[in-house]
Structure formats: C-alpha cells, structure tokens
Amino acid sequence: MVKRLLLISGAFALILLIGVAVVGLLATRPITVPAPTPTPIASPRASPPSGFATPVPAATPIPGATVQRPVVFDLAIEQTRSPDASVLLSARVRVFLRAELYNLGDTAAHNVRVETRARVGEGYVPLDGQPAFLVTIGTVGARQASVRDVSFELRMSLSQGRRAQAEGIIFEVVVFSDERTQSFPPMRCSENECTGP
C-alpha cells in the first residue's frame, strides 16, 4: 500500500513538473501578432457637390489673443421680509425678495428679463394674478450685477396655503437675454429663509 501511494504521488509530482515547464516555456516565447494593414481612405472631392456650401477652414488661434467668456448668469436671492405664518393660511400672501443677477461673461448681456413661477406641491400659483412674474432689467454689463427688490402677491387656495406652510413655496427662475437663456435650479422659500441657486 505504501508503494502504491509513493508511486501515485511520484506520478503526480512528475505531471506537475512537466506542466510548470511547459507554462514557463510558453511564457518566455515571444508572441507575434501580425500588424494591421492600413485601409486607404478616398480623397475628398476637389469641390463640394452642387447645393452645398464651400467648407470653411478651422479658425487658427492668434498668438497672444485672449478668449472672451460668453454671457453666463449667476443668481443670488434673499428674502427681505418673512410672510406671517398665519397669512400663509389665507388666500393671498405678499412675498418680498432681493435678487442679485450677475453677468459673469466678458461681454454685456442685452434685453435681460427674469421670469419667475411659483408652485406649491405640483400646482402652480399665480403671481400678481399672472402665471409668471416678469422683471425687465435691460442691459447688464460684462462682469457686472443688477440688484432688484421685488414684491409680488401669491394667490393660493386654503389647501395650498397649508401645504406652503408645511413644505415651503418653490420658485422657478429663468433668465432671458439676446445672448443666452438660462434656467436656475428651483428655490424653496419658507417662513424664515429661501434656499436655492
């Protein structure tokens, strides 16, 4: 029985040694992969087909020239006066906000208008009797700000007033100009503060 175990373990060791030697030989042999043959690309036409404009070459940057940043807006809003909590349960609430609109770009923004919508839950609430409150600002210079104190009345149902008192009022703001239209993340205003953009 001992001879048999020795014979089996010897055979196993021999098979293991042969396997290691074969793997070692394969690992040291270089593997050659044939290089891909390039596929010729057809040359473009000398002139574009009829009805198409002549291609314009890419602009080459001028050394020393600075790239101007386009008009980009940033917005800061704060509540200047908190509505009375008991008023939120009535049909009308006056909101007072100070909005600072910044033009972070290197060029002026022209015909700037700010549109604000309000919602409580999923339902929109009229602002001064209109679906949206629009403030016309005009021109905001490059890297300049425009500050506006605004006030508008929200007209809500009793259930919307209760929900506004519990969850706050969501304001959605979109800024329009000749150069850009930009939406801001929704802002939530409660009795004490506005959190948002």
C-alpha positions in Angstrom: 0.0 0.0 0.0 2.8 2.4 0.8 4.5 1.6 -2.5 1.3 2.4 -4.3 0.9 5.8 -2.5 4.5 6.6 -3.3 4.0 5.6 -7.0 0.8 7.8 -7.3 2.4 10.8 -5.6 5.6 10.5 -7.8 3.4 10.4 -10.9 1.5 13.4 -9.7 4.7 15.3 -9.0 6.1 14.4 -12.4 2.9 15.7 -14.1 3.1 18.9 -12.1 6.8 19.5 -13.1 6.0 18.9 -16.7 3.1 21.4 -16.6 5.2 24.1 -14.9 8.0 23.6 -17.5 5.5 23.9 -20.4 3.9 27.0 -19.0 7.4 28.5 -18.4 8.4 27.9 -22.0 5.3 29.4 -23.3 5.6 32.4 -21.2 9.1 33.2 -22.4 8.4 32.7 -26.1 7.6 35.9 -27.9 4.1 36.0 -29.5 3.9 37.8 -32.8 0.7 39.4 -33.9 0.5 40.5 -37.5 0.3 44.3 -37.9 -3.0 45.5 -39.4 -2.8 46.7 -42.9 -3.8 50.3 -43.4 -7.0 50.8 -45.4 -6.7 53.6 -47.9 -9.2 56.5 -47.5 -10.7 58.0 -50.5 -9.5 61.6 -51.1 -12.2 64.3 -50.7 -13.6 65.9 -53.8 -11.9 68.9 -55.2 -15.2 70.9 -54.9 -18.3 70.2 -52.9 -21.4 68.7 -54.6 -23.8 71.3 -56.0 -26.1 72.8 -53.4 -23.6 72.6 -50.6 -21.5 75.5 -49.3 -17.8 75.5 -49.6 -16.2 74.2 -46.4 -14.7 76.9 -44.1 -11.2 76.1 -42.8 -10.9 75.9 -39.0 -10.0 79.1 -37.2 -6.4 79.5 -36.2 -5.9 81.0 -32.8 -4.0 84.3 -32.8 -1.0 84.2 -30.5 -1.4 86.5 -27.5 -5.2 86.9 -28.1 -7.5 86.3 -25.1 -10.6 84.2 -25.4 -13.7 86.1 -24.2 -16.0 84.2 -21.9 -19.7 84.3 -23.1 -22.6 85.7 -21.1 -23.3 83.4 -18.1 -25.6 84.4 -15.3 -25.4 83.7 -11.6 -28.3 84.5 -9.2 -28.5 85.2 -5.5 -31.9 85.6 -3.9 -32.7 86.5 -0.3 -36.0 87.0 1.4 -36.1 90.6 2.7 -39.3 90.2 4.8 -40.8 87.0 6.1 -44.5 86.4 5.5 -46.6 86.0 8.6 -47.2 82.3 9.2 -51.0 83.0 9.8 -51.1 84.8 6.4 -50.0 81.6 4.6 -53.3 80.1 5.5 -55.2 82.9 3.8 -55.8 83.2 0.1 -53.2 85.9 -0.5 -49.6 86.2 0.6 -47.2 89.1 -0.3 -43.5 87.9 -0.8 -40.6 90.4 -0.6 -37.3 89.3 -2.2 -34.0 90.9 -3.2 -32.4 89.4 -6.3 -28.9 90.0 -7.5 -28.3 88.9 -11.1 -24.6 88.7 -12.1 -23.3 88.5 -15.7 -20.0 86.5 -15.3 -19.2 86.9 -19.0 -16.7 89.2 -20.7 -19.4 90.8 -22.9 -22.6 92.7 -22.0 -26.0 90.9 -21.8 -28.7 92.8 -23.7 -32.5 92.9 -23.2 -32.3 90.9 -19.9 -35.6 89.7 -18.5 -36.2 87.4 -15.4 -39.2 85.2 -15.3 -40.4 83.7 -12.0 -43.0 81.0 -11.5 -44.2 79.7 -8.1 -45.6 76.3 -7.2 -46.8 74.6 -4.1 -46.5 70.9 -4.4 -47.3 70.1 -8.0 -49.6 73.0 -8.6 -48.5 76.4 -9.9 -49.7 79.5 -8.0 -50.4 82.9 -9.8 -48.0 85.7 -9.0 -49.8 89.1 -9.0 -52.7 87.3 -10.8 -50.4 86.1 -13.7 -48.9 82.6 -14.4 -45.4 84.2 -14.2 -43.8 87.3 -12.7 -41.6 89.1 -15.3 -39.0 91.7 -14.4 -37.3 93.6 -17.3 -33.7 94.6 -16.4 -32.3 95.8 -19.7 -28.5 95.6 -20.2 -26.2 94.0 -17.7 -22.5 94.9 -18.4 -19.7 92.4 -18.5 -18.8 91.2 -15.0 -21.5 93.4 -13.6 -24.5 92.8 -11.4 -28.1 94.1 -11.3 -29.8 94.2 -7.9 -33.6 94.4 -7.7 -36.0 94.4 -4.8 -39.2 92.7 -5.9 -42.5 92.0 -4.3 -45.5 90.1 -5.6 -48.6 88.5 -4.3 -49.3 84.8 -4.3 -52.9 83.7 -4.5 -53.4 80.3 -3.1 -56.3 78.0 -2.1 -56.6 77.1 1.6 -55.1 73.7 1.0 -52.2 75.2 -0.9 -51.6 77.7 2.0 -51.4 74.8 4.4 -49.0 72.9 2.2 -46.9 76.1 1.7 -46.7 76.5 5.4 -45.6 72.9 5.8 -43.3 72.5 2.8 -42.5 76.0 1.5 -43.1 77.6 -1.9 -40.9 76.5 -4.8 -39.8 79.3 -7.2 -38.5 78.5 -10.7 -36.4 81.2 -12.3 -35.4 81.6 -16.0 -33.2 84.5 -17.3 -33.6 85.6 -20.9 -31.3 87.8 -22.9 -30.4 88.3 -26.5 -27.2 86.2 -25.9 -28.5 83.4 -23.6 -31.4 81.8 -21.9 -30.6 80.2 -18.6 -32.7 78.2 -16.1 -31.8 78.0 -12.4 -32.4 75.1 -10.0 -35.7 75.5 -8.1 -35.5 77.6 -4.9 -37.6 76.8 -1.8 -38.8 79.6 0.4 -40.3 79.0 3.8 -41.4 81.4 6.5 -37.8 82.1 7.5 -35.5 81.7 4.5 -35.0 80.9 0.9 -32.7 78.1 -0.1 -31.7 77.5 -3.7 -29.5 78.5 -6.5 
